[in-house]
Amino acid sequence: MNCMNELVLPDSSIHEACGVFGMYDIDGGDVASSIYYGLFALQHRGQESSGIAVTDTMGPKGRVDSYKGMGLVNEVFTGDILDNLKGNMGVGHTRYSTAGESTLANAQPLVLNYAKGTLALAHNGNLINANSLRRELSKTGAIFQTTIDTETIAYVVARKRLACNSIEEAVRDTVPLLEGAYSMVIMSPRKLIAVRDPYGFKPLCMGRRDNTFIFASESSALETIGADYIRDILPGEIVTVESDGKIVSDTSNCIDASRQARCIFEYIYFARLDSMIDDVSVYDSRMKAGRFLAMDSPVEADLVVDVPESGRAAALGYSLESGIPYGIAFVKNAYVGRSFISPKQKNRESAVRIKLNVLREAVRGKRVIMIDDSIVRGTTSDRIVTMLREAGAREVHMRVAAPPFLWPCYFGIDIPVREQLIAYNRSIEEIRQVIGADTLGYLRVERLKELASGKGICTGCFTGYYPYKPPREDIRGDYEE
């Protein structure tokens, strides 16, 4: 799970953003190095672990070579390791903890050997019924080696496959049993399958490079390896690439478009600025957010600045709409990662302290509008406002490109319990006083759907209204009172 400059969250919170990548070269070329670069382009979605699993569809059936490790993609893989991963079909994953601890055992892809052969899965999302499924499977003899949702999904698919004629049929029959968010790439001995949950929480798209077919969490990863974007996988759709290059689409699990619930935070923060999600430009969405803030929360000022780097497009949108000049107020240490992704609280706090310096010459004596993507606890915003004042800013007006967080997320965002949210039981004026800004404005909830060009979105973390009934049991197995 990835995210916001201000999402400085505890390890026990409810998670997520991972990146998945799948590739099938019908002509037989090795794909490991291209998967590596695809994962590199998805590194912002998770920095804890990464892995690649490949198979040679023209070699011994069911043989899978894989390698996983803790850390960044370029830390896990070397040239020698990639050279030893021989195969023309493969799946890759880069992880931020969703359900399950941050350990090598929980790194993906997950490779499973069963009666019908092998499966390799890479999964992005969070199931709200994973614990109940796991208990049911355990009662019938399943032995789990990890604590991640992906293994539960793999077991269900494997069992369904025993009674089906094909792996894609098994996946089709598995989807109705899964509640929650998931985008997956699944590799069988001769087929590559992409599946997206019926609500479309997590993005997944398809591309092509010559006679090679690719699935990726974001379209920007396709461009990195020189592939052409074909289209997004539809919410609920299962797409299978067969050994002859035939593409088969199964939409039997799709639901009405009015019920779809894309995670709005993909547009606000998760996704790369140069990605397209369901034919909507992430860049355009963030520009809109800034324009809406200027329309709905105007203020007289001399300069519009962003909190690097997730607030940049929104700040530009605010500037263009308001006519107030856009400028640079912060210099970011290029070697500090996104603070939200670091899995340990102490690491996140250290990253906030060292990641930014203020350009005093840019802000001294000026009325500054500072744009950020979100405020969760408020501790980071408090520090940044103080930094601007210490650098000589005459006024600091904060505008936030998302509504206030009021509720937990069960489908992937790493949001703490309600009591730890700065907006919980506080008015906007009270939040302003806590962070020390002269004025504070949030994006209106009514504007969110416009960011996704009218497509169905999930706003549960802002409104408390979820596509599924919230579970009584959380991912750690603890019951809420």
N, C-alpha and C positions, 0 to 999 in steps of 0.2 A: 504494500500500500504506500502510496507515495504522497507527499504533498506540502501544502502551504508553508510559507516562511514562518507564519505564526503558529502552525500546528506543532506545538512543542509538547508532546504527549507522553504519558506513562506507558510502560511496557505492557500493562494489563488491560489496555483499552481495546476497542473493537476495530481495528485494522483496515488496511489494505490498499494496495495497488501493486500488481505484478505485471510483468510483460511476458507474452507468449509469442512464439514464432515457429512456424512449420514450413517445410520445404520439400518438394518432390521433383527431382530431375528425371523426366521420363526417358531421356537419352542415356542415363546411367552415370552422369558426372557426380563427383563427390560434392557434398553440400555443406560439410561442417564449417568451412571457413566463411561461407556466406551467412550461415546461421549465426556465427560469432559476430559478424558485423551488424546483422540485424538486431541481435541482443544489445550490442553496444549502443545502437540508436534508441533502444528502449531502456537504457540504464537508469533514466530518471524515474522509472516506475518501481524500482527496487534495487537496493544496494547491499543486501545481506548475503545473498548466494546466487549462483547461476549454474546452469548445466545444459548439456547437449546430449541427445541420444540419437544414434543413426543406425540404419540397416541398409544392406545391399539387396535390393529386390530381385537382382539377378543371381544372387548367391544362395547359400544355405538358408532355407526358409526358417524365419523365427530368430535368427541370430541378431542380437542388438549389442552394439558397442556404445558405452556411455561414459561420461565423466562429469562430476559435479564437485563444487568446492564452495567454501565460504569466502565472501568478498566480491569485489567488482569483477566485471567480465574480463578485463585485461589483466587482473591479478590471478584469476582462476585458470585461464587458458594461456598456454605458450604455443609457439609454432610447432614444436614436436608433438604436443598433445593433440593438436588439431590434425596433424599429418597422420596420426594413428587412428583417427576416427574416420574409417572408410565406409562410405555408403551414399547412395543417391537419394535417400529419403531420411528426413530427420525432424526432430522437434527440439526446441530450446526454451529456456525459462530463466527469467531473472526475478528475484523474490524480495518482497518485504513481507514480514510475518502477517498472515491473516490468522486463521485458526492454526494453532501449533506453535511450538517454541522455535527459536532461531538456532537450529542445530543442523549439522550436515545430514543427519537422518531425514530431516524434513525438507531438504533441498529437492528441487525438481529439475528435469522430468522424472516421473516415477515409472519404473520399468517393472512390469508384472508378468511372471510366467504362470500359465494356467493350462487347462486341458486342451484348449484349442490353439495354443501357441503362445504368442507374446503380445503385450500391449505396452505402449509408452505414452504417457499422458503429461501434458503441461496445462495448468489451470490457473485462471485469474478470477478470483471472486470469493464469496463466502456463502456457505449453505446455512440456513437457519435450522434445518432439520438433520444436520450431520450426526449429532449425538444419538438421536433416536434410530437413525439408519444403522449406525455403528453397533448399537446394542442388539438390534434385530439380527445383523450379520453375525455377531459374536455368538449368539444363541444357537446358530446353525454351524458353528465350527470355524468361522473366520478368525484368523490370528493377525493382528495389526502390528506392523513394524514402525509406524510413524504416528503422529498426532495431527495430521493434516486432512482436510476435507478431500483432497485429491485421491487418497488411498480408498476412502469410502466410495467415491464415484467409480474408481477402477474395479472394486469388488462387485459393485452392482452391475456394471457393464459386463464383466466376465461371467457372472452367473446368468445374466440374460442371454449371453452369447451361446450358452450350452443348449438353449431351447430355440435358437433362431438359426436362420439359414446364412446370415451374414453379419459382419460386425456393425454395419450401418443400421441394420434392423435392431440389433441389441442396443445401440445408442438411442435410437428412436424410442424404444420401450423403456429406457432408463429415464429420459427427460421428464415424464410426468411424475416420477418419484422424487425428483430433486426440487427443493424449495429454496429459493434464494438467487444469488447472483453468480453467474459463471460464463466465462468464455473459455473454450478449450480447443486444443489441437491434440488429436489422438492418432497414433501411428500403429497400424497392424502390419503383419508381414508384407502385404502388397498394396495397402491402401492408406491414404492420408485423409483424415476427417477433421472438419472444423464444425463446432457447434456453439451456438449462442443461446442463452436462456430466453424464454418466451417474452420476458419483460424488456430484454435488451439492456440490462444494467451496464454491462461492460462492453466496450467496443471490440470489434473484430472485423478485419477486412481481408480482401483477397487481391493478389496481384499476379503478374506473369512476367517472366523474363525468358524470351525464346520459348523453349519447350519445358520450362520449369515453372511450377505453380507454387505460390507462396501464400501463407496466411500469417497475419501479424496483428498485434494489438492496435497498432497505429499505422496510418498510411505513410508517415515520415520514415518508418523503418524500411518500407518498400523502396523508396527513393534512394536510401543509403546504399542498397545493393544493385541499383540500376534497374529495378523492376518497374513495370507499369501498373498503376492502380487500376483494378477492374471494377470492383464494387465492394460495398460493405455486406457482410453476412447479415441477413435479416434476423430480427429478434425471433427466436424459436426455430430458426432454420438449421438444418444439418446438410453440409456440403461435403461430398466425397470425391476425391481424386482417385481414379482407378489406374491400374498399371499401363493401360493403353492411352492414357491422357484424357479419357472421358470424364466429364464433370457431371455429377448427379446431385440434384437438389431435392431435399425432402422438406416440405413446409407443413407437414401434418400437425406439428406442435405449435404453429404460429397462432397468435391471438389477435384480436381486433386492435388496430393501431391506436384507438382511443384509450386502451388499457396499458400500452407500453410505458415503461418507466426508466428511461435512461438516467444514469447518474449525472446530475447537472454539474457535479464538480469535475467531471471530465472536461467540460467546456470552461469552467472557471479556473481550474488549476492543474488537474492531473496531467492532461495530455500536453504534448509539445505544441508550441505555438504554430508550427508549420504543418500540423496534422489536420485531416478532414475526418469528421465522425458523422456517419449517416448523411453525407453530402452537405454538411455544415462546417464551415471553416472555423477552427478554434480561434484564429486571429480575429476574424470578424466578430465572433461572439464576445471576446474580451473588449474589443473596441466598442461594441454596443453597450456593454456594461458601463464603461466609462462615460459614454454619451448620456446614458440614462441617469447616472449619478449627477452629471452637470445639469440635466433638465430638472431633476427632482430635488437635488440638494445643492443649489448654487450658493456661492459665497464670493465676496470680493477678495482678491489675492493678487500677488505679483508673479507667482511661479507654481507650476504643477510638477510634482516629482513622483517617482515610483519607488516602492520598496523592492529592490532587485530580487529576482527578475520577473516574478510572477505578476507584479502589478504594472508592468511596462505598457502593455497594449491598452489596458484600461486607463492608465494615466494619459496616454496619447489621445484616446477617445475623449476624455474629459477636456483636454486642452483644445482639441479641434472644435468641440461643441461650445465651449465657454469663451474661446478666444484668448484665454490666458496662456502665456508662453509655457511650453514644456521645457524642463531642464533636468540636469543630472545633479542629484544631491548626495548620492552615496557611491562609494567605491567598494566593490565587493572583492574579497579575497578569492581568486579564481580556484584555489585549491581546497576550498571548504565546500562540501556537498550540501544538498538541501537538508536543512536541519530536521525536517519532519521525518526523513527516511531513516536516520540513524536510530537503531532499535533501543538503545539505552538512554534513559532520561538524562543522566549526567552528561552523556555525549552530546545530546541535543542542546542542552544549556550551554555547554562550552562552545558549540558551533555558533550560537546566537551572539555570544560575547566577542568572538573573533572575526566574524564574517564581514562586518560593515565598518567603514569609516566615512565621516561626513566631509564633504567639500565645503569648507568654511566660506571660501570666496563666493560660492554659488548662493548661499542662503543668508549670509550676514545682512541684517537689517530688513529682510524681506518677509512678506506674508506668504507662507508656504502652504499649499494643499498637498498632502501626502496620500497617495493611493496604494492600498494593499489589497490582496485578494480575499482576506478573511481575518477575523479575530476569533480566537478560541478562548484561551485563558486570559489574555490581555497583558501578560508579563512582558512579552517581546515588544508589543506596541508601546507600553509604558517606557521601556528603555530607549526605543527609537525616538519617541517624542522628546524625551529628555536630551538625547544626543543633538537633535536639531536645535533645541533651545540653547544648549551649551555652546553650539557653533555660531550663535548669534541671530537665529531666526526670530523675527519680531512676533509673529503669530504662527501657530501650527494648527491647521485644519485637517482632520483625518476623514477620508472617504473610503468606504469598504465595498469592494465589488461582489459582495454576497450579503444576504440577509444575516441577522444574528443567529448563531447556533443555539438551539433551544432543546434539542432532543438527540438521543444517541442514534447511531447508524448500525443497522444489522446486516448490511450488504456490502461493506467494504471500507468505509472511511474510518480512519483511526481517530475516533472522537471519544473523549473521556466521559465519565458519568456526569449526569446533569449538574450535580452540585459543584463540579469543577469548571463548568462553563461560565465565562464572565457575564453572559447575558441571562443566566438563570436567576430569576427573581430580581432583576435589575432593569430599570428603565434605560433608554438610550442616554438620558442626561446623567444618570448615575454611572454608566459605563464611561462616559466622557470624563467625569471627574476622576475615575480610577486611573485612566491612561494619561490624564493631564493635557488633553488637547483643548484648543479654544472652542472648536465645534466638532461634531461627529455626525456623519451621515452614512447610512447603509443602503445597499440596493434593495428596492422594494420586492417583496415576494412575487407580486403580480408581474414583475418584469422577467422572471426567470424563464418562462416558457418562450419568450421572445428571443432569448439567447440561443435556444435550440430551434429557432425558426418554426415554432409552433408544434414541434414533435413532442410526443409524450415523455415526461420526465418524472423522476422521483424527487420530491421535496421534503421527505420525511424528517431530515435533520433540522429543517427550519420550521416545519408546520406540525410535526407529529402524526401526519397522515402517510401511511405506508402501503405499498402494493400488497404486502402480506400482513396478516395479523402478527404483531410482535411476539416473539417466542418467550415463554416463561423461563426457558433454560438458556443461559448464554453459552458461548463457545468453550468456556472453561468447565462447564458442567455444574455451575453454581446456580441455584434457583433464586430468583428475585422475590422479595417479600411482597 
